[in-house]
């Protein structure tokens, strides 16, 4: 991939990437100068005054992008119209995200953000601009990480005729989830406190995944919030187990079995479901779990 750039005050501004790649990974430096900015329309097919045509890595050609730690600014409409962009990796030090940077990025659903020495409003600005469902991994660099889901939402302008004004109505819990930031930092207590709203608005599958992500990666998870997630999963235990089998989430299934007291009939049904779905590893685990449960029950009876 060839990078078209310019240098200002000893810092590199990336203007364009050329090549046939669908994945763009920008370097920390070019010719000894740090890469600190993406220029306006850098990855957009709508970049004005350019005739690079099919040779640019832009628009619907771009599927994934990895931005360097040195990057500080993403220019105006940098990813405008990148309708097939699915995944982005960046550092929270990217503090300036210009207007419309992610307009039209409807498939961008995975963000991986390195949080070391974080400052600015990087995460807040990105999730605020994207209304679709987002899976976000926050890597704190010391072996700890948080995995989060942000629900989708949409706005509707409703006319209030007597008052002669337009009112904005929000549908879905995603809008409130995007307000859980204080001085640019995600407030985990507020995030977890919205689960009741998510349970009312979002699908059962969404709530299963959100609960399991928070419980398995419990970064800044309070005991109260942990109890709420676990209680909801126990109430929806059958759906949660089926979700694990359907999406081949073996670790999540094993985690459920650490706190859910399955009945013999439930385990029989889950083993049958695993067999029908061809999930041999899950079937073996569930059969072993059933055997250990029965053995413990017999020992307890003998005592």
C-alpha positions as CSV (number, residue, x, y, z in Angstrom):
1,X,0.0,0.0,0.0
2,X,1.3,3.4,-1.0
3,X,0.7,6.3,1.4
4,X,0.2,9.8,0.0
5,X,1.0,12.4,2.6
6,X,2.4,15.8,3.3
7,X,4.6,17.2,6.1
8,X,3.7,20.2,8.2
9,X,5.9,21.4,11.1
10,X,7.7,18.0,11.2
11,X,4.5,16.0,11.4
12,X,2.9,13.8,8.7
13,X,-0.7,14.3,7.5
14,X,-2.0,11.3,5.6
15,X,-3.9,12.4,2.5
16,X,-4.6,9.1,0.7
17,X,-3.8,5.4,0.6
18,X,-3.3,3.7,-2.8
19,X,-3.4,0.0,-3.6
20,X,-5.7,-3.0,-3.8
21,X,-5.8,-3.8,-0.1
22,X,-9.1,-3.9,1.9
23,X,-7.3,-3.4,5.2
24,X,-5.3,-0.3,5.9
25,X,-2.6,-0.2,8.6
26,X,-0.9,3.2,9.0
27,X,2.6,3.4,10.4
28,X,3.8,5.4,13.4
29,X,6.3,7.3,11.3
30,X,7.0,8.1,7.6
31,X,10.6,9.1,6.8
32,X,11.4,9.8,10.5
33,X,8.4,12.1,11.1
34,X,5.4,11.0,13.3
35,X,2.1,10.4,11.6
36,X,-0.2,12.7,13.6
37,X,-3.3,13.3,11.4
38,X,-5.7,12.0,8.7
39,X,-6.5,14.6,6.2
40,X,-10.0,15.6,5.2
41,X,-11.7,12.8,3.1
42,X,-8.6,10.7,3.5
43,X,-10.5,7.4,3.1
44,X,-13.6,8.8,1.4
45,X,-14.6,8.0,-2.2
46,X,-16.0,11.6,-2.3
47,X,-12.6,13.3,-1.8
48,X,-12.7,16.5,-4.0
49,X,-10.1,17.3,-6.6
50,X,-8.7,13.8,-7.0
51,X,-8.7,11.4,-9.9
52,X,-7.2,8.4,-8.2
53,X,-10.3,6.4,-9.1
54,X,-10.1,2.7,-8.5
55,X,-6.5,2.8,-7.2
56,X,-7.4,4.4,-3.8
57,X,-8.1,2.4,-0.7
58,X,-11.3,4.2,0.0
59,X,-15.1,4.1,0.1
60,X,-16.6,0.6,-0.2
61,X,-13.2,-1.0,-0.8
62,X,-12.2,-0.4,2.9
63,X,-13.2,-3.2,5.3
64,X,-10.8,-2.6,8.3
65,X,-8.4,0.1,9.4
66,X,-5.7,0.3,12.1
67,X,-4.6,3.7,13.2
68,X,-1.2,4.4,14.9
69,X,-0.6,5.5,18.4
70,X,0.9,8.7,17.2
71,X,-2.3,9.9,15.5
72,X,-3.9,12.9,17.1
73,X,-6.5,14.1,14.6
74,X,-9.0,12.6,12.2
75,X,-10.0,15.1,9.6
76,X,-13.3,16.2,8.3
77,X,-15.3,13.4,6.6
78,X,-12.2,11.2,6.7
79,X,-14.3,8.0,6.4
80,X,-17.3,9.5,4.7
81,X,-19.1,6.8,2.7
82,X,-17.0,3.9,3.8
83,X,-20.2,1.7,3.9
84,X,-18.4,-1.6,4.2
85,X,-15.9,-0.6,6.9
86,X,-16.5,-3.1,9.7
87,X,-13.6,-2.8,12.2
88,X,-11.4,-0.1,13.5
89,X,-8.4,-0.1,15.9
90,X,-7.1,3.1,17.4
91,X,-5.6,4.7,20.4
92,X,-7.5,7.0,22.8
93,X,-4.8,9.6,22.4
94,X,-6.5,10.5,19.1
95,X,-8.1,13.5,20.7
96,X,-9.5,15.5,17.8
97,X,-12.2,13.9,15.6
98,X,-13.6,16.4,13.1
99,X,-17.2,16.7,11.9
100,X,-18.7,14.0,9.8
101,X,-15.7,11.7,10.1
102,X,-17.8,8.5,10.2
103,X,-20.8,9.6,8.2
104,X,-22.1,6.7,6.2
105,X,-20.1,4.1,8.1
106,X,-23.2,1.9,8.7
107,X,-21.4,-1.4,9.0
108,X,-18.7,-0.2,11.5
109,X,-19.6,-2.3,14.5
110,X,-16.3,-3.2,16.1
111,X,-14.0,-0.8,17.8
112,X,-10.7,-1.8,19.5
113,X,-9.4,1.1,21.6
114,X,-6.0,1.1,23.4
115,X,-6.5,3.1,26.5
116,X,-3.0,3.6,27.8
117,X,-2.3,7.2,28.8
118,X,-5.8,8.1,27.6
119,X,-6.9,11.6,27.3
120,X,-9.5,13.6,25.2
121,X,-12.8,12.5,24.0
122,X,-11.9,9.9,21.4
123,X,-14.3,7.1,22.4
124,X,-17.2,9.4,23.3
125,X,-16.9,11.2,19.9
126,X,-16.9,8.0,17.9
127,X,-19.8,6.2,19.7
128,X,-21.8,9.4,19.7
129,X,-21.6,9.7,15.9
130,X,-22.4,6.0,15.2
131,X,-26.0,5.0,16.0
132,X,-25.7,1.3,15.1
133,X,-25.0,-1.5,17.5
134,X,-21.3,-1.4,18.5
135,X,-19.0,-3.9,20.1
136,X,-16.2,-2.0,21.9
137,X,-13.0,-3.5,23.5
138,X,-11.1,-1.2,25.8
139,X,-7.5,-2.4,26.3
140,X,-5.8,-0.8,29.3
141,X,-2.4,-2.4,28.6
142,X,-1.9,-4.0,32.0
143,X,-3.7,-7.2,31.3
144,X,-7.1,-5.7,32.0
145,X,-9.7,-5.0,29.4
146,X,-13.4,-4.2,29.2
147,X,-15.8,-5.5,26.5
148,X,-18.9,-3.5,26.0
149,X,-22.0,-3.4,23.8
150,X,-23.7,-0.1,22.8
151,X,-27.2,-0.7,21.5
152,X,-28.4,1.0,18.3
153,X,-31.0,3.7,18.4
154,X,-32.7,6.2,16.0
155,X,-34.2,9.6,16.2
156,X,-37.6,10.7,15.1
157,X,-38.7,14.3,14.7
158,X,-42.4,14.7,15.9
159,X,-44.3,17.8,15.3
160,X,-45.9,19.4,18.4
161,X,-48.6,21.4,16.6
162,X,-50.0,23.3,19.6
163,X,-46.5,24.4,20.7
164,X,-45.4,24.9,17.1
165,X,-42.2,23.0,17.6
166,X,-40.5,19.8,16.5
167,X,-39.7,17.4,19.3
168,X,-37.0,14.8,19.0
169,X,-38.0,11.3,20.1
170,X,-35.3,8.6,20.7
171,X,-36.1,4.9,20.1
172,X,-34.0,2.3,21.7
173,X,-31.7,2.5,24.7
174,X,-28.6,3.3,22.6
175,X,-29.0,7.1,23.1
176,X,-28.8,6.9,26.9
177,X,-25.9,4.4,26.7
178,X,-24.0,7.0,24.7
179,X,-24.5,9.6,27.5
180,X,-22.5,7.6,30.1
181,X,-19.3,9.8,29.7
182,X,-17.9,12.3,32.2
183,X,-15.0,14.5,30.9
184,X,-14.6,12.1,28.1
185,X,-14.2,9.0,30.3
186,X,-16.8,6.2,30.3
187,X,-18.6,6.0,33.6
188,X,-19.0,2.2,34.1
189,X,-21.5,2.6,37.0
190,X,-23.8,4.6,34.8
191,X,-23.3,2.2,31.9
192,X,-24.2,-0.8,34.1
193,X,-27.1,1.1,35.6
194,X,-28.9,1.2,32.3
195,X,-29.3,-2.5,31.9
196,X,-32.9,-2.4,33.0
197,X,-33.6,0.0,30.1
198,X,-31.7,-2.3,27.7
199,X,-33.8,-5.3,29.0
200,X,-37.0,-3.4,28.2
201,X,-35.9,-2.1,24.7
202,X,-33.4,-4.6,23.3
203,X,-33.6,-8.2,22.2
204,X,-33.0,-11.1,24.6
205,X,-29.9,-12.1,22.5
206,X,-28.4,-8.6,22.9
207,X,-28.9,-8.6,26.6
208,X,-27.4,-12.1,26.9
209,X,-24.3,-11.0,25.1
210,X,-24.0,-7.7,27.1
211,X,-24.4,-9.5,30.4
212,X,-21.9,-12.2,29.6
213,X,-19.3,-9.7,28.4
214,X,-19.5,-7.6,31.5
215,X,-19.4,-10.7,33.8
216,X,-16.5,-12.4,32.0
217,X,-14.5,-9.1,31.7
218,X,-15.6,-7.4,34.9
219,X,-13.6,-4.2,34.7
220,X,-15.0,-1.7,37.2
221,X,-18.0,-4.0,37.7
222,X,-19.7,-3.4,41.1
223,X,-21.1,-6.3,43.2
224,X,-24.6,-4.8,42.8
225,X,-24.3,-4.7,39.0
226,X,-22.8,-8.2,38.9
227,X,-25.8,-9.4,40.9
228,X,-28.3,-7.8,38.5
229,X,-26.6,-9.3,35.4
230,X,-26.4,-12.8,37.0
231,X,-30.0,-12.6,38.2
232,X,-31.2,-11.7,34.6
233,X,-29.2,-14.6,33.1
234,X,-30.6,-17.0,35.6
235,X,-34.1,-15.8,34.7
236,X,-33.3,-16.4,31.0
237,X,-31.1,-19.4,31.6
238,X,-32.5,-21.5,28.7
239,X,-32.2,-18.7,26.1
240,X,-28.7,-17.9,27.4
241,X,-27.5,-21.5,27.0
242,X,-29.1,-21.8,23.5
243,X,-27.3,-18.5,22.5
244,X,-24.0,-20.0,23.6
245,X,-24.6,-23.1,21.5
246,X,-25.8,-21.2,18.5
247,X,-22.8,-18.8,18.4
248,X,-20.3,-21.4,19.6
249,X,-19.5,-19.5,22.8
250,X,-18.0,-22.4,24.7
251,X,-16.3,-20.3,27.4
252,X,-19.6,-18.4,28.0
253,X,-21.4,-21.7,28.4
254,X,-18.9,-23.0,30.9
255,X,-19.2,-19.7,32.8
256,X,-23.0,-20.0,33.0
257,X,-22.5,-23.4,34.6
258,X,-20.5,-21.9,37.4
259,X,-23.5,-20.2,38.9
260,X,-26.7,-21.7,37.4
261,X,-28.1,-24.8,39.1
262,X,-29.5,-26.6,36.1
263,X,-32.1,-29.3,36.7
264,X,-31.6,-32.8,35.3
265,X,-34.3,-32.1,32.6
266,X,-32.6,-28.8,31.6
267,X,-29.3,-30.5,31.2
268,X,-30.9,-33.3,29.2
269,X,-32.5,-30.8,26.8
270,X,-29.2,-28.8,26.4
271,X,-27.2,-32.0,25.7
272,X,-29.8,-32.9,23.0
273,X,-29.7,-29.4,21.5
274,X,-25.9,-29.5,21.4
275,X,-25.9,-32.8,19.7
276,X,-28.5,-31.6,17.1
277,X,-26.4,-28.5,16.4
278,X,-23.2,-30.5,16.0
279,X,-21.5,-28.8,19.0
280,X,-19.5,-31.8,20.1
281,X,-17.3,-29.9,22.6
282,X,-20.3,-28.4,24.3
283,X,-22.1,-31.7,24.3
284,X,-19.1,-33.4,26.0
285,X,-18.8,-30.6,28.5
286,X,-22.5,-30.7,29.4
287,X,-22.5,-34.5,29.8
288,X,-19.5,-34.3,32.0
289,X,-21.1,-31.5,34.0
290,X,-24.3,-33.6,34.4
291,X,-22.2,-36.6,35.6
292,X,-20.3,-34.5,38.2
293,X,-23.6,-33.0,39.4
294,X,-25.1,-36.5,39.9
295,X,-21.9,-37.7,41.6
296,X,-22.0,-34.8,44.0
297,X,-25.6,-35.4,44.7
298,X,-25.0,-39.0,45.6
299,X,-22.1,-38.1,47.9
300,X,-24.2,-35.5,49.6
301,X,-27.0,-38.1,50.1
302,X,-24.6,-40.7,51.6
303,X,-23.2,-38.1,54.0
